Amino acid sequence: MELSQTSFNVKLQGLIDKKGANNRFLTEEFYKNIIDKIRIAKGKERGKITSEYKLLKRYDVVKISETEKLIKPVSSDSNNIVYCQERSDF
């Protein structure tokens, strides 16, 4: 089991390195940073900047017990919740 997990992590890191900055694999720091930015943007009633509107369109935050999780916004068509995970959660 440990060998397959290590092999998976090495292959995943290779794919991430090939993609460069344009990837969807969220580091722990980036994940927490997005949650903080979304919380701040949601608290503003006025004066949001373009990047905040883009973040709010792309992500949302849901609180489960005491943990905040990053999700894709739930559409009116579907009630399915799609969670975004940190790379370390793989």
Jmol script that loads the backbone (N, CA, C; Angstrom):
load data "model"
ATOM      1  N   MET A   1       0.829  -1.194   0.000  1.00  0.00           N
ATOM      2  CA  MET A   1       0.000   0.000   0.000  1.00  0.00           C
ATOM      3  C   MET A   1       0.869   1.253   0.000  1.00  0.00           C
ATOM      4  N   GLU A   2       1.873   1.274   0.847  1.00  0.00           N
ATOM      5  CA  GLU A   2       2.751   2.445   0.952  1.00  0.00           C
ATOM      6  C   GLU A   2       3.499   2.682  -0.350  1.00  0.00           C
ATOM      7  N   LEU A   3       3.907   1.609  -1.020  1.00  0.00           N
ATOM      8  CA  LEU A   3       4.637   1.737  -2.282  1.00  0.00           C
ATOM      9  C   LEU A   3       3.749   2.347  -3.358  1.00  0.00           C
ATOM     10  N   SER A   4       2.502   1.912  -3.435  1.00  0.00           N
ATOM     11  CA  SER A   4       1.599   2.461  -4.448  1.00  0.00           C
ATOM     12  C   SER A   4       1.269   3.923  -4.159  1.00  0.00           C
ATOM     13  N   GLN A   5       1.157   4.291  -2.884  1.00  0.00           N
ATOM     14  CA  GLN A   5       0.901   5.686  -2.515  1.00  0.00           C
ATOM     15  C   GLN A   5       2.088   6.557  -2.904  1.00  0.00           C
ATOM     16  N   THR A   6       3.292   6.085  -2.658  1.00  0.00           N
ATOM     17  CA  THR A   6       4.492   6.829  -3.026  1.00  0.00           C
ATOM     18  C   THR A   6       4.591   6.966  -4.535  1.00  0.00           C
ATOM     19  N   SER A   7       4.316   5.897  -5.247  1.00  0.00           N
ATOM     20  CA  SER A   7       4.345   5.931  -6.709  1.00  0.00           C
ATOM     21  C   SER A   7       3.321   6.928  -7.247  1.00  0.00           C
ATOM     22  N   PHE A   8       2.123   6.920  -6.665  1.00  0.00           N
ATOM     23  CA  PHE A   8       1.082   7.862  -7.070  1.00  0.00           C
ATOM     24  C   PHE A   8       1.532   9.302  -6.848  1.00  0.00           C
ATOM     25  N   ASN A   9       2.106   9.574  -5.673  1.00  0.00           N
ATOM     26  CA  ASN A   9       2.554  10.932  -5.360  1.00  0.00           C
ATOM     27  C   ASN A   9       3.641  11.406  -6.312  1.00  0.00           C
ATOM     28  N   VAL A  10       4.565  10.523  -6.680  1.00  0.00           N
ATOM     29  CA  VAL A  10       5.643  10.882  -7.607  1.00  0.00           C
ATOM     30  C   VAL A  10       5.072  11.194  -8.987  1.00  0.00           C
ATOM     31  N   LYS A  11       4.158  10.357  -9.471  1.00  0.00           N
ATOM     32  CA  LYS A  11       3.548  10.589 -10.785  1.00  0.00           C
ATOM     33  C   LYS A  11       2.700  11.862 -10.786  1.00  0.00           C
ATOM     34  N   LEU A  12       1.968  12.093  -9.719  1.00  0.00           N
ATOM     35  CA  LEU A  12       1.150  13.301  -9.613  1.00  0.00           C
ATOM     36  C   LEU A  12       2.028  14.545  -9.613  1.00  0.00           C
ATOM     37  N   GLN A  13       3.111  14.513  -8.864  1.00  0.00           N
ATOM     38  CA  GLN A  13       4.023  15.657  -8.821  1.00  0.00           C
ATOM     39  C   GLN A  13       4.632  15.912 -10.191  1.00  0.00           C
ATOM     40  N   GLY A  14       4.944  14.860 -10.939  1.00  0.00           N
ATOM     41  CA  GLY A  14       5.468  15.015 -12.294  1.00  0.00           C
ATOM     42  C   GLY A  14       4.469  15.705 -13.204  1.00  0.00           C
ATOM     43  N   LEU A  15       3.203  15.330 -13.099  1.00  0.00           N
ATOM     44  CA  LEU A  15       2.156  15.970 -13.902  1.00  0.00           C
ATOM     45  C   LEU A  15       1.980  17.438 -13.519  1.00  0.00           C
ATOM     46  N   ILE A  16       2.028  17.717 -12.237  1.00  0.00           N
ATOM     47  CA  ILE A  16       1.882  19.098 -11.769  1.00  0.00           C
ATOM     48  C   ILE A  16       3.040  19.952 -12.255  1.00  0.00           C
ATOM     49  N   ASP A  17       4.242  19.402 -12.195  1.00  0.00           N
ATOM     50  CA  ASP A  17       5.421  20.146 -12.651  1.00  0.00           C
ATOM     51  C   ASP A  17       5.342  20.465 -14.140  1.00  0.00           C
ATOM     52  N   LYS A  18       4.783  19.543 -14.928  1.00  0.00           N
ATOM     53  CA  LYS A  18       4.629  19.787 -16.364  1.00  0.00           C
ATOM     54  C   LYS A  18       3.639  20.911 -16.631  1.00  0.00           C
ATOM     55  N   LYS A  19       2.577  20.977 -15.834  1.00  0.00           N
ATOM     56  CA  LYS A  19       1.537  21.980 -16.041  1.00  0.00           C
ATOM     57  C   LYS A  19       2.009  23.383 -15.686  1.00  0.00           C
ATOM     58  N   GLY A  20       2.911  23.503 -14.738  1.00  0.00           N
ATOM     59  CA  GLY A  20       3.365  24.826 -14.329  1.00  0.00           C
ATOM     60  C   GLY A  20       2.327  25.517 -13.456  1.00  0.00           C
ATOM     61  N   ALA A  21       2.216  26.834 -13.614  1.00  0.00           N
ATOM     62  CA  ALA A  21       1.314  27.619 -12.770  1.00  0.00           C
ATOM     63  C   ALA A  21      -0.146  27.432 -13.165  1.00  0.00           C
ATOM     64  N   ASN A  22      -0.399  26.973 -14.376  1.00  0.00           N
ATOM     65  CA  ASN A  22      -1.766  26.827 -14.857  1.00  0.00           C
ATOM     66  C   ASN A  22      -2.274  25.414 -14.566  1.00  0.00           C
ATOM     67  N   ASN A  23      -2.539  25.127 -13.297  1.00  0.00           N
ATOM     68  CA  ASN A  23      -3.055  23.808 -12.954  1.00  0.00           C
ATOM     69  C   ASN A  23      -4.157  23.927 -11.915  1.00  0.00           C
ATOM     70  N   ARG A  24      -4.863  22.860 -11.714  1.00  0.00           N
ATOM     71  CA  ARG A  24      -5.976  22.855 -10.774  1.00  0.00           C
ATOM     72  C   ARG A  24      -5.636  22.135  -9.476  1.00  0.00           C
ATOM     73  N   PHE A  25      -4.392  21.782  -9.287  1.00  0.00           N
ATOM     74  CA  PHE A  25      -3.984  21.118  -8.061  1.00  0.00           C
ATOM     75  C   PHE A  25      -3.657  22.188  -7.035  1.00  0.00           C
ATOM     76  N   LEU A  26      -4.426  22.238  -5.959  1.00  0.00           N
ATOM     77  CA  LEU A  26      -4.317  23.300  -4.978  1.00  0.00           C
ATOM     78  C   LEU A  26      -3.378  22.898  -3.848  1.00  0.00           C
ATOM     79  N   THR A  27      -2.370  23.722  -3.614  1.00  0.00           N
ATOM     80  CA  THR A  27      -1.505  23.496  -2.464  1.00  0.00           C
ATOM     81  C   THR A  27      -2.258  23.923  -1.213  1.00  0.00           C
ATOM     82  N   GLU A  28      -1.780  23.495  -0.071  1.00  0.00           N
ATOM     83  CA  GLU A  28      -2.440  23.827   1.193  1.00  0.00           C
ATOM     84  C   GLU A  28      -2.494  25.342   1.397  1.00  0.00           C
ATOM     85  N   GLU A  29      -1.402  26.010   1.089  1.00  0.00           N
ATOM     86  CA  GLU A  29      -1.331  27.465   1.245  1.00  0.00           C
ATOM     87  C   GLU A  29      -2.333  28.166   0.313  1.00  0.00           C
ATOM     88  N   PHE A  30      -2.375  27.747  -0.949  1.00  0.00           N
ATOM     89  CA  PHE A  30      -3.279  28.349  -1.930  1.00  0.00           C
ATOM     90  C   PHE A  30      -4.737  28.086  -1.547  1.00  0.00           C
ATOM     91  N   TYR A  31      -5.031  26.879  -1.088  1.00  0.00           N
ATOM     92  CA  TYR A  31      -6.378  26.481  -0.667  1.00  0.00           C
ATOM     93  C   TYR A  31      -6.879  27.390   0.457  1.00  0.00           C
ATOM     94  N   LYS A  32      -6.064  27.565   1.484  1.00  0.00           N
ATOM     95  CA  LYS A  32      -6.449  28.403   2.623  1.00  0.00           C
ATOM     96  C   LYS A  32      -6.551  29.871   2.220  1.00  0.00           C
ATOM     97  N   ASN A  33      -5.679  30.304   1.318  1.00  0.00           N
ATOM     98  CA  ASN A  33      -5.707  31.677   0.828  1.00  0.00           C
ATOM     99  C   ASN A  33      -7.016  31.956   0.087  1.00  0.00           C
ATOM    100  N   ILE A  34      -7.457  31.019  -0.741  1.00  0.00           N
ATOM    101  CA  ILE A  34      -8.718  31.186  -1.475  1.00  0.00           C
ATOM    102  C   ILE A  34      -9.894  31.258  -0.502  1.00  0.00           C
ATOM    103  N   ILE A  35      -9.908  30.403   0.507  1.00  0.00           N
ATOM    104  CA  ILE A  35     -10.989  30.425   1.497  1.00  0.00           C
ATOM    105  C   ILE A  35     -11.039  31.783   2.192  1.00  0.00           C
ATOM    106  N   ASP A  36      -9.883  32.316   2.581  1.00  0.00           N
ATOM    107  CA  ASP A  36      -9.842  33.630   3.227  1.00  0.00           C
ATOM    108  C   ASP A  36     -10.357  34.725   2.299  1.00  0.00           C
ATOM    109  N   LYS A  37      -9.930  34.697   1.039  1.00  0.00           N
ATOM    110  CA  LYS A  37     -10.361  35.716   0.079  1.00  0.00           C
ATOM    111  C   LYS A  37     -11.865  35.644  -0.168  1.00  0.00           C
ATOM    112  N   ILE A  38     -12.415  34.444  -0.234  1.00  0.00           N
ATOM    113  CA  ILE A  38     -13.851  34.289  -0.456  1.00  0.00           C
ATOM    114  C   ILE A  38     -14.632  34.796   0.750  1.00  0.00           C
ATOM    115  N   ARG A  39     -14.152  34.479   1.943  1.00  0.00           N
ATOM    116  CA  ARG A  39     -14.815  34.952   3.154  1.00  0.00           C
ATOM    117  C   ARG A  39     -14.851  36.487   3.189  1.00  0.00           C
ATOM    118  N   ILE A  40     -13.734  37.124   2.826  1.00  0.00           N
ATOM    119  CA  ILE A  40     -13.661  38.587   2.799  1.00  0.00           C
ATOM    120  C   ILE A  40     -14.592  39.153   1.728  1.00  0.00           C
ATOM    121  N   ALA A  41     -14.567  38.555   0.536  1.00  0.00           N
ATOM    122  CA  ALA A  41     -15.396  39.046  -0.570  1.00  0.00           C
ATOM    123  C   ALA A  41     -16.886  38.897  -0.258  1.00  0.00           C
ATOM    124  N   LYS A  42     -17.267  37.806   0.395  1.00  0.00           N
ATOM    125  CA  LYS A  42     -18.675  37.611   0.745  1.00  0.00           C
ATOM    126  C   LYS A  42     -19.127  38.620   1.794  1.00  0.00           C
ATOM    127  N   GLY A  43     -18.204  39.073   2.620  1.00  0.00           N
ATOM    128  CA  GLY A  43     -18.535  40.044   3.663  1.00  0.00           C
ATOM    129  C   GLY A  43     -18.750  41.450   3.129  1.00  0.00           C
ATOM    130  N   LYS A  44     -18.245  41.721   1.946  1.00  0.00           N
ATOM    131  CA  LYS A  44     -18.401  43.049   1.349  1.00  0.00           C
ATOM    132  C   LYS A  44     -19.767  43.162   0.689  1.00  0.00           C
ATOM    133  N   GLU A  45     -20.462  44.251   0.986  1.00  0.00           N
ATOM    134  CA  GLU A  45     -21.726  44.486   0.291  1.00  0.00           C
ATOM    135  C   GLU A  45     -21.487  45.264  -0.990  1.00  0.00           C
ATOM    136  N   ARG A  46     -20.493  46.125  -0.970  1.00  0.00           N
ATOM    137  CA  ARG A  46     -20.171  46.956  -2.134  1.00  0.00           C
ATOM    138  C   ARG A  46     -18.665  47.007  -2.309  1.00  0.00           C
ATOM    139  N   GLY A  47     -18.267  47.429  -3.489  1.00  0.00           N
ATOM    140  CA  GLY A  47     -16.859  47.683  -3.729  1.00  0.00           C
ATOM    141  C   GLY A  47     -16.009  46.457  -3.998  1.00  0.00           C
ATOM    142  N   LYS A  48     -16.620  45.396  -4.478  1.00  0.00           N
ATOM    143  CA  LYS A  48     -15.829  44.216  -4.832  1.00  0.00           C
ATOM    144  C   LYS A  48     -15.029  44.514  -6.092  1.00  0.00           C
ATOM    145  N   ILE A  49     -13.833  43.953  -6.143  1.00  0.00           N
ATOM    146  CA  ILE A  49     -13.013  44.114  -7.341  1.00  0.00           C
ATOM    147  C   ILE A  49     -13.228  42.914  -8.260  1.00  0.00           C
ATOM    148  N   THR A  50     -12.757  43.032  -9.483  1.00  0.00           N
ATOM    149  CA  THR A  50     -12.993  42.005 -10.500  1.00  0.00           C
ATOM    150  C   THR A  50     -12.516  40.632 -10.052  1.00  0.00           C
ATOM    151  N   SER A  51     -11.340  40.564  -9.440  1.00  0.00           N
ATOM    152  CA  SER A  51     -10.814  39.260  -9.018  1.00  0.00           C
ATOM    153  C   SER A  51     -11.702  38.612  -7.959  1.00  0.00           C
ATOM    154  N   GLU A  52     -12.349  39.419  -7.118  1.00  0.00           N
ATOM    155  CA  GLU A  52     -13.257  38.862  -6.114  1.00  0.00           C
ATOM    156  C   GLU A  52     -14.512  38.287  -6.773  1.00  0.00           C
ATOM    157  N   TYR A  53     -15.039  38.982  -7.776  1.00  0.00           N
ATOM    158  CA  TYR A  53     -16.195  38.449  -8.511  1.00  0.00           C
ATOM    159  C   TYR A  53     -15.845  37.126  -9.190  1.00  0.00           C
ATOM    160  N   LYS A  54     -14.644  37.051  -9.752  1.00  0.00           N
ATOM    161  CA  LYS A  54     -14.216  35.810 -10.412  1.00  0.00           C
ATOM    162  C   LYS A  54     -14.102  34.663  -9.413  1.00  0.00           C
ATOM    163  N   LEU A  55     -13.527  34.945  -8.236  1.00  0.00           N
ATOM    164  CA  LEU A  55     -13.413  33.911  -7.204  1.00  0.00           C
ATOM    165  C   LEU A  55     -14.790  33.430  -6.754  1.00  0.00           C
ATOM    166  N   LEU A  56     -15.712  34.373  -6.540  1.00  0.00           N
ATOM    167  CA  LEU A  56     -17.053  34.007  -6.084  1.00  0.00           C
ATOM    168  C   LEU A  56     -17.819  33.222  -7.138  1.00  0.00           C
ATOM    169  N   LYS A  57     -17.511  33.462  -8.397  1.00  0.00           N
ATOM    170  CA  LYS A  57     -18.157  32.707  -9.471  1.00  0.00           C
ATOM    171  C   LYS A  57     -17.594  31.285  -9.559  1.00  0.00           C
ATOM    172  N   ARG A  58     -16.321  31.133  -9.217  1.00  0.00           N
ATOM    173  CA  ARG A  58     -15.647  29.850  -9.358  1.00  0.00           C
ATOM    174  C   ARG A  58     -15.730  28.973  -8.106  1.00  0.00           C
ATOM    175  N   TYR A  59     -15.716  29.586  -6.921  1.00  0.00           N
ATOM    176  CA  TYR A  59     -15.661  28.831  -5.667  1.00  0.00           C
ATOM    177  C   TYR A  59     -16.690  29.340  -4.668  1.00  0.00           C
ATOM    178  N   ASP A  60     -16.971  28.488  -3.684  1.00  0.00           N
ATOM    179  CA  ASP A  60     -17.781  28.858  -2.535  1.00  0.00           C
ATOM    180  C   ASP A  60     -17.194  28.122  -1.335  1.00  0.00           C
ATOM    181  N   VAL A  61     -17.583  28.533  -0.142  1.00  0.00           N
ATOM    182  CA  VAL A  61     -17.073  27.906   1.076  1.00  0.00           C
ATOM    183  C   VAL A  61     -18.257  27.371   1.864  1.00  0.00           C
ATOM    184  N   VAL A  62     -18.127  26.147   2.336  1.00  0.00           N
ATOM    185  CA  VAL A  62     -19.145  25.542   3.185  1.00  0.00           C
ATOM    186  C   VAL A  62     -18.455  25.119   4.483  1.00  0.00           C
ATOM    187  N   LYS A  63     -19.146  25.319   5.602  1.00  0.00           N
ATOM    188  CA  LYS A  63     -18.576  24.962   6.896  1.00  0.00           C
ATOM    189  C   LYS A  63     -19.214  23.664   7.366  1.00  0.00           C
ATOM    190  N   ILE A  64     -18.374  22.662   7.576  1.00  0.00           N
ATOM    191  CA  ILE A  64     -18.820  21.359   8.059  1.00  0.00           C
ATOM    192  C   ILE A  64     -18.184  21.161   9.425  1.00  0.00           C
ATOM    193  N   SER A  65     -19.014  21.063  10.448  1.00  0.00           N
ATOM    194  CA  SER A  65     -18.609  21.102  11.854  1.00  0.00           C
ATOM    195  C   SER A  65     -17.727  22.335  12.048  1.00  0.00           C
ATOM    196  N   GLU A  66     -16.477  22.206  12.333  1.00  0.00           N
ATOM    197  CA  GLU A  66     -15.604  23.370  12.528  1.00  0.00           C
ATOM    198  C   GLU A  66     -14.636  23.578  11.368  1.00  0.00           C
ATOM    199  N   THR A  67     -14.797  22.813  10.299  1.00  0.00           N
ATOM    200  CA  THR A  67     -13.881  22.872   9.168  1.00  0.00           C
ATOM    201  C   THR A  67     -14.545  23.549   7.978  1.00  0.00           C
ATOM    202  N   GLU A  68     -13.821  24.491   7.368  1.00  0.00           N
ATOM    203  CA  GLU A  68     -14.314  25.141   6.162  1.00  0.00           C
ATOM    204  C   GLU A  68     -13.772  24.402   4.946  1.00  0.00           C
ATOM    205  N   LYS A  69     -14.665  24.079   4.022  1.00  0.00           N
ATOM    206  CA  LYS A  69     -14.294  23.354   2.810  1.00  0.00           C
ATOM    207  C   LYS A  69     -14.581  24.218   1.598  1.00  0.00           C
ATOM    208  N   LEU A  70     -13.723  24.104   0.611  1.00  0.00           N
ATOM    209  CA  LEU A  70     -13.873  24.818  -0.644  1.00  0.00           C
ATOM    210  C   LEU A  70     -14.682  23.951  -1.595  1.00  0.00           C
ATOM    211  N   ILE A  71     -15.724  24.536  -2.186  1.00  0.00           N
ATOM    212  CA  ILE A  71     -16.572  23.798  -3.118  1.00  0.00           C
ATOM    213  C   ILE A  71     -16.798  24.626  -4.376  1.00  0.00           C
ATOM    214  N   LYS A  72     -17.306  23.969  -5.394  1.00  0.00           N
ATOM    215  CA  LYS A  72     -17.792  24.671  -6.578  1.00  0.00           C
ATOM    216  C   LYS A  72     -19.196  25.158  -6.242  1.00  0.00           C
ATOM    217  N   PRO A  73     -19.580  26.352  -6.690  1.00  0.00           N
ATOM    218  CA  PRO A  73     -20.929  26.842  -6.373  1.00  0.00           C
ATOM    219  C   PRO A  73     -22.007  25.876  -6.871  1.00  0.00           C
ATOM    220  N   VAL A  74     -23.023  25.687  -6.058  1.00  0.00           N
ATOM    221  CA  VAL A  74     -24.117  24.787  -6.403  1.00  0.00           C
ATOM    222  C   VAL A  74     -25.061  25.524  -7.347  1.00  0.00           C
ATOM    223  N   SER A  75     -25.355  24.900  -8.482  1.00  0.00           N
ATOM    224  CA  SER A  75     -26.253  25.522  -9.457  1.00  0.00           C
ATOM    225  C   SER A  75     -27.697  25.156  -9.138  1.00  0.00           C
ATOM    226  N   SER A  76     -28.610  25.913  -9.698  1.00  0.00           N
ATOM    227  CA  SER A  76     -30.029  25.637  -9.469  1.00  0.00           C
ATOM    228  C   SER A  76     -30.474  24.361 -10.188  1.00  0.00           C
ATOM    229  N   ASP A  77     -29.730  23.966 -11.223  1.00  0.00           N
ATOM    230  CA  ASP A  77     -30.066  22.757 -11.977  1.00  0.00           C
ATOM    231  C   ASP A  77     -29.762  21.486 -11.195  1.00  0.00           C
ATOM    232  N   SER A  78     -28.693  21.531 -10.424  1.00  0.00           N
ATOM    233  CA  SER A  78     -28.235  20.339  -9.723  1.00  0.00           C
ATOM    234  C   SER A  78     -27.932  20.683  -8.271  1.00  0.00           C
ATOM    235  N   ASN A  79     -28.258  19.792  -7.375  1.00  0.00           N
ATOM    236  CA  ASN A  79     -27.974  20.000  -5.961  1.00  0.00           C
ATOM    237  C   ASN A  79     -26.712  19.274  -5.521  1.00  0.00           C
ATOM    238  N   ASN A  80     -25.932  18.775  -6.467  1.00  0.00           N
ATOM    239  CA  ASN A  80     -24.709  18.057  -6.138  1.00  0.00           C
ATOM    240  C   ASN A  80     -23.634  19.035  -5.689  1.00  0.00           C
ATOM    241  N   ILE A  81     -22.910  18.663  -4.647  1.00  0.00           N
ATOM    242  CA  ILE A  81     -21.804  19.481  -4.158  1.00  0.00           C
ATOM    243  C   ILE A  81     -20.507  18.870  -4.662  1.00  0.00           C
ATOM    244  N   VAL A  82     -19.675  19.691  -5.300  1.00  0.00           N
ATOM    245  CA  VAL A  82     -18.373  19.254  -5.790  1.00  0.00           C
ATOM    246  C   VAL A  82     -17.316  19.909  -4.908  1.00  0.00           C
ATOM    247  N   TYR A  83     -16.584  19.081  -4.169  1.00  0.00           N
ATOM    248  CA  TYR A  83     -15.557  19.580  -3.265  1.00  0.00           C
ATOM    249  C   TYR A  83     -14.238  19.763  -4.000  1.00  0.00           C
ATOM    250  N   CYS A  84     -13.516  20.817  -3.650  1.00  0.00           N
ATOM    251  CA  CYS A  84     -12.144  21.020  -4.117  1.00  0.00           C
ATOM    252  C   CYS A  84     -11.239  20.542  -2.988  1.00  0.00           C
ATOM    253  N   GLN A  85     -10.204  19.814  -3.344  1.00  0.00           N
ATOM    254  CA  GLN A  85      -9.324  19.270  -2.322  1.00  0.00           C
ATOM    255  C   GLN A  85      -7.931  19.843  -2.447  1.00  0.00           C
ATOM    256  N   GLU A  86      -7.259  19.869  -1.304  1.00  0.00           N
ATOM    257  CA  GLU A  86      -5.844  20.208  -1.318  1.00  0.00           C
ATOM    258  C   GLU A  86      -5.092  19.038  -1.918  1.00  0.00           C
ATOM    259  N   ARG A  87      -3.939  19.320  -2.446  1.00  0.00           N
ATOM    260  CA  ARG A  87      -3.127  18.267  -3.049  1.00  0.00           C
ATOM    261  C   ARG A  87      -2.743  17.222  -2.012  1.00  0.00           C
ATOM    262  N   SER A  88      -2.544  17.623  -0.759  1.00  0.00           N
ATOM    263  CA  SER A  88      -2.137  16.675   0.279  1.00  0.00           C
ATOM    264  C   SER A  88      -3.255  15.694   0.641  1.00  0.00           C
ATOM    265  N   ASP A  89      -4.505  16.001   0.273  1.00  0.00           N
ATOM    266  CA  ASP A  89      -5.631  15.111   0.577  1.00  0.00           C
ATOM    267  C   ASP A  89      -5.759  13.949  -0.397  1.00  0.00           C
ATOM    268  N   PHE A  90      -4.984  13.954  -1.474  1.00  0.00           N
ATOM    269  CA  PHE A  90      -5.053  12.855  -2.423  1.00  0.00           C
ATOM    270  C   PHE A  90      -4.462  11.669  -1.770  1.00  0.00           C
TER     271      PHE A  90
END
end "model"
wireframe off; spacefill off
backbone 0.3
color backbone group
